[in-house]
């Protein structure tokens, strides 16, 4: 029996779909049948989390995520993933109080970066992911140096994430600007760029940018699938 996967989703709905589709489709591609692990999704009220982020009420966000993990556990999940990068700011606290083990998106991403042999990467994400230290510190613990966009570009990236990508809007102008930002990070020494917001891959691809991009949603979903089926 495979382990049942619990996904804390809705942060945003767009990225939650990516997790579900990647796990089920990748399983079929590997094994040519539909026996993929069972998946339980707890989709939260996204607006609550947006408000808590803006008000710096990370404790409330953590409490809600712990509550969600309890519900996933009661529903039968054997382990959980938080389908968002930003909320990993309270990952350690949630993990300590969760009744099921959790797989970190940052650890999974760091492992993927090291597998490529890279030690310098650019980081794109929400304003909280870029400016708070939790993501950079975690990658630095793996010996990975992190480069950030300019303050102006950080504001722009954040605006596009919340103003467009989280509700599925894709703009050619935003794609052009994101490619410019990625190329700037590359010119400053980034060997690859971490898309540390699970919606950014909806906008840009490696083909657009000409540089290695780390799609954190896919990386995280892949690790969840492997753990569920017992492949390490």
C-alpha positions in Angstrom: 0.0 0.0 0.0 1.3 3.4 -0.9 1.3 6.2 1.7 -1.6 8.6 1.4 -0.6 12.2 0.5 -2.1 15.1 2.3 -1.9 18.5 0.5 -2.5 21.8 2.2 -3.7 23.7 -0.8 -5.6 26.8 -1.9 -2.5 29.0 -1.5 -3.3 29.5 -4.4 -5.7 27.2 -6.2 -3.5 27.5 -9.3 -0.5 25.8 -7.7 -2.7 23.2 -5.9 -3.8 22.0 -9.4 -0.1 21.7 -10.4 0.6 19.3 -7.5 -2.4 17.1 -8.2 -1.8 16.8 -11.9 2.0 16.3 -11.5 1.6 13.4 -9.0 -1.1 11.6 -11.0 0.3 12.1 -14.4 3.9 11.3 -13.5 2.8 8.1 -11.8 1.0 7.1 -15.0 4.0 7.9 -17.1 6.2 5.7 -14.9 4.0 2.7 -14.4 1.4 2.9 -17.2 -1.5 2.4 -14.9 -3.8 4.4 -12.6 -2.7 3.0 -9.2 -1.3 6.4 -8.1 -1.3 7.1 -4.3 -4.5 8.5 -2.8 -4.4 12.2 -2.4 -6.4 14.3 0.2 -6.5 18.0 -0.3 -7.4 20.6 2.3 -8.1 23.9 0.5 -7.9 26.8 2.8 -9.4 30.3 2.7 -6.7 32.1 0.7 -7.8 35.6 1.7 -7.2 34.8 5.4 -3.6 34.0 4.6 -3.2 37.1 2.4 -4.5 39.2 5.3 -2.3 37.5 7.9 0.8 38.0 5.7 0.0 41.7 5.3 -0.6 42.1 9.0 2.5 40.1 10.0 0.3 37.6 11.9 2.3 34.5 11.1 1.1 32.9 14.3 -2.4 32.8 13.0 -1.3 31.3 9.7 0.6 28.6 11.6 -2.4 27.8 13.8 -4.6 27.4 10.7 -2.0 25.2 9.0 -1.7 23.0 12.1 -5.5 22.7 12.2 -5.4 21.7 8.5 -2.8 19.0 9.2 -4.9 17.6 11.9 -7.9 17.4 9.5 -5.7 15.7 6.9 -4.5 13.2 9.4 -8.0 12.4 10.5 -9.0 12.0 6.8 -6.2 9.3 6.5 -3.2 11.2 5.2 0.1 9.6 6.1 2.2 12.7 5.5 1.7 16.2 4.3 3.0 18.9 2.0 2.3 22.6 2.2 1.7 23.7 -1.4 3.2 27.1 -1.2 6.7 28.6 -0.6 5.8 31.7 1.4 4.1 29.8 4.2 7.2 27.8 4.8 8.3 30.8 6.9 6.5 28.9 9.8 7.3 25.4 8.5 9.3 24.4 11.6 6.5 25.4 14.0 3.8 23.6 12.0 6.0 20.5 11.6 6.5 20.3 15.4 2.8 20.3 16.1 1.6 18.3 13.1 0.3 14.8 13.7 1.8 13.7 10.4 5.4 14.2 9.0 5.8 17.0 6.5 8.1 17.3 3.5 9.7 20.8 3.1 9.6 22.5 -0.3 12.8 24.3 0.6 14.7 21.1 1.4 13.4 19.5 -1.8 14.5 22.5 -3.8 18.0 22.6 -2.2 18.5 19.0 -3.0 17.6 19.7 -6.7 20.0 22.6 -6.8 22.8 20.5 -5.4 22.0 17.7 -7.8 22.7 20.2 -10.6 26.1 21.0 -9.0 25.1 24.7 -8.5 26.1 26.9 -5.6 24.8 30.3 -6.7 21.1 30.8 -7.5 18.7 33.7 -8.0 15.5 33.8 -6.0 12.1 34.9 -7.2 9.0 34.8 -5.0 6.6 36.9 -3.0 7.9 39.9 -1.2 8.0 37.9 2.0 9.9 35.0 0.5 12.5 37.4 -1.0 12.9 39.8 2.0 12.6 37.5 5.0 15.6 35.4 5.8 14.0 31.9 6.2 14.4 30.8 2.5 17.9 32.3 2.0 19.1 30.9 5.3 17.8 27.4 4.5 19.5 27.3 1.2 22.7 28.7 2.7 22.7 25.8 5.1 23.2 23.6 2.0 26.1 25.8 0.9 24.0 27.7 -1.7 24.5 31.5 -2.2 21.3 33.4 -3.0 21.0 36.5 -5.2 17.9 38.7 -5.1 16.4 41.1 -7.7 16.6 44.9 -7.0 14.1 46.3 -4.5 12.0 47.7 -7.4 12.0 44.4 -9.2 11.0 42.6 -6.0 8.0 44.9 -5.7 7.1 44.2 -9.3 7.4 40.4 -8.9 5.1 40.5 -5.9 2.5 42.6 -7.6 2.3 40.2 -10.6 2.0 37.2 -8.3 -0.9 38.5 -6.3 -2.4 40.7 -9.0 -2.3 38.2 -11.8 -0.9 34.8 -11.3 -2.8 33.7 -8.2 -6.1 33.9 -10.2 -4.7 32.5 -13.5 -4.0 35.8 -15.4 -1.1 35.5 -17.8 0.3 38.7 -19.3 2.8 39.0 -22.2 4.2 42.2 -20.6 4.7 40.5 -17.2 6.5 37.6 -18.9 8.8 40.0 -20.7 9.6 41.7 -17.4 10.2 38.4 -15.5 12.6 37.2 -18.3 14.5 40.5 -17.9 14.7 40.0 -14.2 15.9 36.4 -14.6 18.6 37.5 -17.1 19.8 40.2 -14.7 20.2 37.6 -12.0 22.1 35.4 -14.4 24.4 38.3 -15.4 25.2 38.8 -11.7 26.4 35.2 -11.4 23.3 33.1 -10.8 23.8 29.6 -12.3 20.0 29.0 -12.1 16.9 30.7 -10.7 14.6 29.3 -8.0 10.9 30.1 -8.8 10.1 30.2 -5.1 6.5 31.0 -5.7 4.5 28.0 -7.0 2.6 30.2 -9.5 5.6 31.7 -11.4 6.1 28.7 -13.7 2.7 29.5 -15.1 4.3 32.6 -16.6 7.9 31.7 -17.6 9.8 28.6 -18.7 13.5 27.8 -19.3 12.8 28.2 -23.0 11.8 31.8 -22.3 14.8 32.6 -20.2 17.7 30.4 -21.5 18.7 29.5 -17.9 18.0 26.7 -15.5 14.8 27.4 -13.6 13.8 25.4 -10.5 10.1 24.9 -10.5 9.5 24.4 -6.8 5.9 23.1 -7.1 7.0 20.3 -9.5 10.1 19.6 -7.4 8.0 19.4 -4.2 5.2 17.3 -5.9 7.9 14.9 -7.3 9.4 14.4 -3.8 5.9 13.8 -2.4 5.2 11.1 -5.0 8.5 9.4 -4.5 8.0 9.3 -0.7 4.4 8.0 -1.1 5.5 5.1 -3.3 8.7 4.4 -1.3 11.3 5.6 -3.7 14.0 7.7 -2.1 
